[in-house]
Amino acid sequence: MIFTANTKGLGGELTVPGDKSISHRAVMFGALSKGTTSVTHFLKGADCLSTIHCFRKMGISIEEEGEQLLIHGQGLHGLTKPSGWLDAGNSGTTTRLLSGILSGQSFSATIHGDASIQSRPMGRIMEPLKQMGAHIVSLNHNGCAPLEITGGSLRGISYQSPVASAQVKSAVLLAGLYAEGITSVTEPALSRNHTELMLRGFGAQVDICPEARTASIHPEPELWGQQVQIPGDISSAAYFIAAATITPHSEVLLRQVGINPTRAGMLQVCAEMGADITLLQKSCHGGEPAADLLIRSSDLTGTVIEGERIPTLIDELPILAVLACFAKGTTIIRDAQELKVKESNRIAVMVQNLSAMGAHITATEDGMIIEGGAPLHGAVLESHKDHRVAMSLAVAALQASGETRIQDASCVDISYPGFYGDLQSLFR
């Protein structure tokens, strides 16, 4: 796909797609509940459709009714053995959270996925789930999918996670629904808490201690279907925040974006860099806060992004690297080793592509160093079929001279079908 610079500014308003993390969980928790769960503003990206496909294969009826998604739950023990493999596609969330659920079932199942999933580390969930008594085998004997999981009798554990990962935490807590005794997870830093908030809403007894970075769950609750209103995905909003900030003469309004504190690190960093972002019309549904975001173009200065803030913006680091290219001074990203095991090695891929555009950017073992202010120019860029890389590079192209061509640009459908059309709609 070919992109050229925007010189007239961006303007208008958008409602970005529903939050991907919450969309996954709405389907999963609705399936494990009694009664019907209705979901509005569900993200119909490829990853979330993979979750729907997996649960339909296990006997859950899921239908669309107008703007609502209806999940007809069968309770904690209502899933049935699938015929054939469960295909998680490109979705790490589907793979890891579903592994926790399958660990407590009375049948065996195998989770498969695409080439990316088959190279992403699953040992981080296999280890605690095995401690609980689950039987999980990596069929390629490399700690990656496909995973064969045989459900059985589980016991609660107190798990000290070596990584701050909502997917690891969620996998263990979901297995804890079926375990004997309380299951708890303690993290080195606080990861996103959508699982804890939503499970509480469905009726589970979840104890949260943010100061200790610990979440605990009691087994065998009665979960009941809920009405779930999903806010806009801040990870999707991030591209428009960046685009409006770096494009002169811009003013963009993003409607009802989720601003959960465990996800809103992007907003904090942007404020520190000098971005002009105003929060309006704040609301809260199911414990998930949201607001309209008004973004105006502004001058930026470099900053340091590190430490416990990293889990709150891990998916936004590629677009923050783009923002840093337009900031005055140096931006340092560190403590972000997790970027190496996403859909691509996002450190290497972003450095390679932004360097090709003329940016002064250097990879480090755990992040990047960006010297802002170097003018960018068009180039032929490789997305490596990574949706967040492709969208970040499209934003960079808005202020790059000449023509930019992004290979495999359609990979954005994983999380944001219609992204390029929405971006184009803001051109003045």
Secondary structure, DSSP 8 states (H G I E B T S, - for coil): -EEE---S-BEEEE---B-HHHHHHHHHHHHTSEEEEEEES---SHHHHHHHHHHHHTT-EEEEETTEEEEEEE-TT-----SS-EE-TT-HHHHHHHHHHHTTSSSEEEEE--TTGGGS--HHHHHHHHHTT-EEEETTSSS-SSEEEE---EE--EEE-SS--HHHHHHHHHHHTTEES-EEEE-SS----HHHHHHHHHT--EEEEGGGTEEEE-SS---B--EEE--B-HHHHHHHHHHHHHSTT-EEEEEEEE--TTTTHHHHHHHHHT-EEEEEEEEEETTEEEEEEEEE----B--EE-GGGGGGSGGGHHHHHHHHHTSBSEEEE-S-GGGGGSSS-HHHHHHHHHHHTT-EEEEETTEEEEETT---B--EEE-TT-HHHHHHHHHHHTTSBSEEEEETGGGGGGT-TTHHHHHHHTB-
